[in-house]
Amino acid sequence: MLFHTYDLAHYRDTARGFYADFEALAPGPLLSDTGAVAEALAEPESGATAHADAYAAFRAAYGDLDDGRAAARVVDRLTTGC
């Protein structure tokens, strides 16, 4: 994941802020300008490798149900009433 955070300081300090420490927890690089985004897109494996631990931690904390079985769980609930 790449985060184009050109307005990070404004959003964090003025607009509304974050619920968690986004800068510490972000599962990918925070890129402040389009040049940095273009560079990161040119070498996607480099960013993925550098942020693999942060991505895994983020997914464990916020995406524990993202296992490809969401539709099956919905059908199970609808058909069994649980």
N, C-alpha and C positions, 0 to 999 in steps of 0.2 A: 504494500500500500504506500502511496505517495501522498503527502499532504501539502498542498499549495497554501502556505500560511502567510501570504503577503500582508494580511491584516491581523495577525496574531495579537500584537500588543494592543491594538484598538479593541478587538473583541474581548480579550482577557481583562483589560484594565478599565474600559469605558462602556462597551456595549452591553455585555451581560455576564461575562466570566464563564467558568467551567464548573461542573459538579465535582470533577476530579482533577488531579494535576495532569492535564493533557500533555504538557511538554515532557513530563517524565514517563508517562504511560503509553504514549503514541506508538502504535505497532509498525511504524515506518518513519522515514526521514521527514523532517519539517523543512520545507523548501520555500524560501522567502521571495523568490522571483522566478519568472518564466524561464530564464536561462538555466537555473538550477533544475527545474522540472525537465527541461529538454535533455540535460546531461544525464539525469537519473533514468529517463526513458530510454536513452541510448545504451545503458548498461543495467538492465533490470535485475540480473542475477547478483550484481554487486550489492545493491540495496537490500535484496531479499536475504542474502547471507549475513549482512551486517546487522539486520534487525530481526533475525530469526527468533531469538529468545524473547524479545519484546512482543513479537507477533503471537508466539505460543502462549505467553502469559495473558495477553489481551483476549485471545480466543478462549482460554480456559475460564477467565473471569466473566466474559460477556457473551460468549457464543457456545455455551455448553450444549445447547440443543441443536446446533448447526451440524447435524450428522447425516443429512440427506434423507431423513425419515420423517420429516415434519408432516407431510401429507398423509402418511400411513397412521401417524398418531391422531390426526384429525378424524380420519375415517373410523379408527378404532373407537374413539370417544363418541362419535355420532351413532355408531351401530351397536355399541354395548351400553351406552348411557352412563358411562363412568367419566 
